[in-house]
Amino acid sequence: MLDETETLNTRKLYWFTLLVFLVYKAVCISAFGLQYTDSDQTVMWQAAMDMSGGDFHNLFWYGQTYSSNLESLLAVPLLWLKVPVYLALPIVSGLLSLLPIILFADIAARNNRYAGAILVLLFSLAFPVEHWQTSMLSRGFIQGIACVSLGIYIIYRTRMSVMFSVAGLLISGGIWQNPNAVFLLSALPLMLQRFRPLNRITIALSGSVAATLMWFALRALAVRHMEYVVHPEPSMDWRPEYFMAHIVRLKALLSHTVYMGIYGLIFLALFVLVVPKNKYLLVSVSFLIVLFLIVLGLNKTGDFSDNIFFGPGRFFLAIPYVLLFFVSFTEKGIKKISSRIFIAWFFGVAGYMFVRQSSIQFMCREYAPVFVEKISELKKNCSEIKKIVREKDAAIILTGDHYMQETVTCGCSGLEKDFPVALRPKYERRGWLWADYDKQIPGQVLFMDSHLSEDYTSSVFPSEKVNVRGNGYMLRTGSLSNKEIIQKLFPAEHFH
């Protein structure tokens, strides 16, 4: 009877912790995802708006033949419900960042391991603020991890053979969408007992093969229009010299993923004390280490700065979720952590730290090749640009090397109704749109470029400087087409 009462109390404590956790994550999404955007995220806004109107160009990131637009696709129902795109995408990405934690906590809870479920939720706070900021970015970082986590959960929960095929589809599809999810494969050894009889392995592999074939079929369709690709796939070379260079920068590589030093030792001690030992766990941990060492030897791994929007956390984002999955197998109790007040206080402190560190000054403490902006400020800028275009009767907005980049060409149409067509010919991810407008004769153009001087633009076209953020010029271009205008402004460069 005492054990039943203790189990009941622990179950109630789990549901309380889950509720507080959801409130905490809602605060994080509000303080971060709903406040800031960037030039890459606004490309996803554009994809979501296109798809919500039935305009499917491809399911890859615009201008690329890798990384999918899954987050944009999932945001479409919210757009149909009239949720603004600048809210819909962060909501989707925030929910996807929740999914692995809730699924792994549920694995423990459904096996009456409520103590383990509570620890999954509490230990999720043991990772740096940068990890959660990265996981909530609408950038394609989390979608693969969410898919693989769901596949692992299905394997653990189901005994229906057909669902193993779905699990294989999700796991392989998630890794193809973003290889940063590959670390979650180290959780599969703990699932080995769920693959009996042997035919279930075959069924799961059939789903994996199907996902791979679908991915390459979609890619084959995308490469038929290579003229739309402005961001080629990064090379993935493994060399011993890369490995050694990254080993000496290990603290910087993991700074956005797990705490090093004393924090790492504390977490390791808790892990050793809490998680039961078994051969499957040993294999899983060994597999995780091997995958980590492989990733350390890739050239791409060193391409980062201490900036949330271009940080090292995007490569190792799945590792904390793997650790939480291991924790979900705990059998031991947490009798010393039984106070709802303590748990609420714990989450409150974590929430305060997150909000305090969610500012442009903290997140962008080093350079990154993306433009970051408060959504409210961007909306103000877009409104000013739209007003100038209407007052001056310009037919189109063209941008050169302007630092706002896609935040204007893709983002403003999600913030301002009937925003004029804006194109970035030098690096336009929507190549089909440039093909539609390159022969247009606008007569008058708002041209935005942060580097060309007023003297230069005036020597090429009759122009008037206008008050937009960065340099803006109203050009009178006569009978020239948009393509001819750009070629005249940049005679030494090649465009689509």
Residue, then its C-alpha position, 0 to 999 in steps of 0.5 A: m500500500l505504501d508503494e502504491t501511495e508513493t507511486l501515486n504521489t510521484r505520478k502527480l508530481y510528474w504531471f505537475t512538473l510537465l505542466v510547469f515545463l510547458v509554461y517554461k517553454a511557452v515563456c522561452i518561445s515568447a521571449f525569443g522566437l516571437q521577438y526576433t527573426d533573421s534573414d534565413q528565417t524569413v526565407m522560411w516565411q516566404a516558403a510557408m506563405d507560398m505553400s499556404g497559397g498552393d504554390f509549391h516550388n519544391l520541398f527543399w530550402y529555397g535556393q538549395t538542394y538540401s535541407s527541407n522546408l518541413e517547418s514551413l509546411l507544418a506552419v501552413p495550417l496556422l496560416w490558414l487559421k490567419v495566424p501571422v507567418y512571423l508567429a506561425l513559424p516560431i510556434v512550429s519550431g518551438l513545438l518541435s523542440l518540445l517533442p523529443i523531451i515530451l516523448f522521452a519523458d512519456i517513455a518513462a511515465r508509461n512504464n511507471r518510471y515517473a521518477g525518470a520522467i521527472l528527471v528528463l524534464l528537470f535535466s532538460l534545464a541542465f543545458p545551456v541557454e544557447h541550446w534552447q535558443t538554437s533548437m527553437l530557431s526556424r532554420g531547419f535545425i530541429q525538424g530532423i531531430a523531431c522526426v527521428s525522436l518520433g520514430i524512436y518513440i514509435i519503436y518503443r511504444t508499438r507492437m504493430s508491424v506496420m508502425f515499424s515501417v513508419a518508424g524507419l521512414l521517420i528516422s531515415g527521413g529525419i536524418w536526410q533532412n538534417p544530418n545533425a539528427v544522426f546522434l539519435l541513432s545511438a539510442l537504437p541499441l536500447m530499442l533492440q529488444r523491440f525488434r523481435p521477431l527478426n521480420r520487424i527489423t526488415i519492416a523498419l528497414s523497408g521504411s528507411v529505404a522508402a524514405t531514402l528513395m523519396w528524398f533522392a527522387l525529390r532531389a532529382l526534381a530539384v536539380r532539374h532547375m539548378e539555375y535556382v540554386v545559389h547555395p550549393e551543398p557544403s563539402m563533407d570531407w573527413r581528415p585527421e587534420y580537421f579532427m585535431a583542429h577541432i579537438v583543441r577547440l572542443k570547449a568552443l564546439l560544445s559551448h552551445t550544447v553541454y556545459m563543460g568543466i564542473y557542470g559536465l562533471i555534476f551532470l555525469a555524476l548524476f547520470v552515473l547514479v541515476v541511470p541503471k547499467n545494462k549492456y544496451l546502454l553501454v552499446s548506446v553510449s559507445f555508439l554516441i562517442v563513435l559518432f561524435l568522434i566522426v563528426l569532429g573530423l568533418n571540415k564543416t564542423g569548424d564553420f561556426s562563431d559564438n553567435i546563436f544564429f551561426g553557432p556550433g550548437r547546430f551541429f551537436l543539437a541532438i546530443p542533449y536529447v540523446l542524454l535525456f533519452f538515456v535518463s528516461f530509462t532510470e528505475k531509481g526514485i528521487k525522494k529528496i525532490s518532492s516539493r512542487i515549490f522547489i520544482a516551480w522555483f527551479f523552472g522559474v530561475a531557468g526561465y529568468m536566465f533564458v529571458r535575460q540572455s535572449s537579446i541581440q547583444f548576447m545572441c550576436r556577440e560575434y559576427a554571423p553571415v545572417f542579419v538578425e532583427k527584432i520583429s517589431e523593428l523590421k515591421k517598422n522598416c518594412s512599413e517605411i519602405k512600402k510608404i516610400v515606394r508608393e509615394k515615389d511610384a516605383a514598380i519594384i524593389l531591387t537589392g544589391d549587397h544590402y545587409m538586410q537582404e532576405t529580411v526585405t525581399c522575403g520578410c516584408s511581405g509577411l509583415e506588410k500587406d500588399f508589399p511591393v515585389a522585392l528581389r535580390p538578383k545577385y543571390e535570389r533564392r527564388g530563382w523562378l521569381w527573378a525569371d518572371y521579372d528580369k524582363q520587366i521594364p519598371g521605369q523607376v526602381l527603389f534600389m537598396d545597397s549598403h556599399l555603392s555610393e550616391d556618387y556612383t549610382s548618380s553616374v549610372f542613373p538619374s537618382e535620388k537618395v531616400n531615407v531607408r535603413g542602409n543606403g537606398y536610391m530611387l533610380r529612374t531607369g527609362s526603358l531598361s529591363n530589371k536585368e539590364i539595370i542590375q548589369k549596368l550597376f554591376p558590370a563586372e558581375h554575373f547574374h542569373 
